[in-house]
Amino acid sequence: MENEHERPTTFFRFEDLRIYHKALEYVDWVYLMAGNTKDDPFMKSFFERFITSANGIPLNIAEGSSRNKSQFVYYLKMAKSSVRECVVVSSIALSRGFINDDAYDDSKNRLMEMTKMIGALIGSLQRSVKPGELDDDDGPD
């Protein structure tokens, strides 16, 4: 069985990022929660928003990875904005009874972990830029 940390390097850089895979797992979790909804149109509409917010996390990571470092940082900050949206949506879901306390705690823990991981990646990218260094976005994606 192949270990996650032993994956071969991929063509798309973002596929090598652990945060990208964490974000995909969260999207799957949100879809699972949405699948547990009743046939209530309000709940379906609510979970569409939740899904949109969750999808914003890996989508921004992927989009930014093809840009220069400063633009990647911008997109990572947009991913963090999507994380914060998910925190709010999770809180609303709990208060409306759409998810239970355990699901809320699971969501909140996943979101906190992703926020820390994105923050660490932003810090790493910002430290790797030397003063006066120009970023270029040429090279393999």
C-alpha positions in Angstrom: 0.0 0.0 0.0 1.4 3.4 -1.0 2.0 5.8 1.8 0.6 9.4 1.3 4.1 10.8 2.0 5.7 8.6 -0.6 3.7 9.7 -3.6 5.7 10.5 -6.7 5.9 14.1 -7.7 3.0 15.1 -9.9 2.8 17.4 -12.9 0.6 19.9 -11.0 2.5 21.3 -8.0 -0.7 21.8 -5.9 -1.2 18.0 -5.9 1.9 17.6 -3.9 0.6 19.9 -1.1 -0.8 18.2 2.0 -3.1 21.2 2.5 -4.7 20.5 -0.9 -5.5 16.9 0.1 -6.8 18.1 3.5 -9.1 20.6 1.7 -10.4 17.8 -0.6 -11.1 15.6 2.4 -13.1 18.5 3.9 -15.1 19.0 0.7 -15.9 15.3 0.8 -17.0 15.7 4.5 -19.3 18.6 3.5 -20.9 16.6 0.7 -21.5 13.8 3.2 -23.2 16.2 5.5 -25.3 17.6 2.6 -26.3 14.1 1.6 -27.8 13.6 5.1 -30.3 16.5 4.5 -34.0 15.9 4.3 -35.9 17.0 1.2 -36.2 20.5 2.7 -35.5 23.1 0.0 -34.1 25.5 2.6 -31.6 22.9 3.8 -30.6 22.1 0.3 -30.0 25.7 -0.5 -28.1 26.2 2.7 -25.8 23.2 1.9 -25.2 24.5 -1.6 -23.6 27.5 0.0 -21.6 25.3 2.4 -20.4 23.3 -0.6 -19.4 26.4 -2.5 -17.5 27.7 0.5 -15.7 24.4 1.0 -14.9 24.1 -2.7 -13.2 27.5 -2.5 -10.4 26.1 -0.3 -8.8 23.7 -2.8 -9.8 25.7 -5.8 -7.8 28.8 -4.5 -4.9 26.6 -3.6 -4.8 25.1 -7.1 -5.2 28.4 -8.8 -2.5 30.2 -6.8 0.0 27.4 -7.2 0.5 28.3 -10.9 1.3 31.9 -10.1 4.4 33.7 -8.8 5.0 33.6 -5.1 3.3 36.8 -4.2 0.2 35.8 -6.2 0.2 32.4 -4.6 0.2 34.0 -1.2 -2.8 36.1 -2.3 -4.7 32.9 -3.4 -3.7 31.2 -0.2 -5.2 34.1 1.7 -8.4 33.7 -0.4 -8.4 30.0 0.6 -8.2 31.1 4.3 -11.2 33.4 3.6 -13.1 30.3 2.4 -12.1 28.5 5.6 -13.6 31.4 7.6 -16.8 31.2 5.6 -17.0 27.5 6.4 -16.6 28.3 10.1 -19.5 30.7 10.0 -21.6 28.2 7.9 -20.8 25.4 10.3 -22.0 27.6 13.2 -25.2 28.4 11.4 -25.7 24.7 10.6 -25.3 23.8 14.2 -27.7 26.6 15.4 -30.3 25.5 12.9 -30.0 21.8 13.8 -28.6 20.9 10.4 -25.6 19.2 12.0 -25.1 17.9 15.5 -22.4 18.9 18.1 -20.1 16.1 17.0 -20.2 17.2 13.3 -19.7 20.8 14.3 -16.6 19.9 16.4 -15.3 17.8 13.5 -15.8 20.7 11.1 -14.2 23.2 13.4 -11.2 21.0 14.1 -10.6 20.3 10.3 -10.9 24.1 9.6 -8.5 25.0 12.4 -5.9 22.5 11.1 -6.3 23.9 7.5 -5.9 27.5 8.7 -2.7 26.5 10.5 -1.4 24.7 7.4 -2.2 27.5 5.1 -0.6 30.0 7.4 2.6 27.9 7.6 2.7 27.7 3.8 2.2 31.5 3.5 5.0 32.0 6.0 7.3 29.7 4.1 6.6 31.4 0.8 7.2 34.8 2.3 10.5 33.8 3.9 11.7 32.3 0.6 11.5 35.6 -1.3 14.8 37.5 -1.0 14.6 41.3 -1.1 14.8 42.5 -4.7 14.1 39.0 -6.0 11.6 38.9 -8.9 9.1 36.2 -8.9 8.4 34.5 -12.2 5.6 32.2 -13.1 7.5 30.3 -15.8 8.3 26.7 -15.3 6.3 23.6 -14.8 3.0 23.7 -13.1 
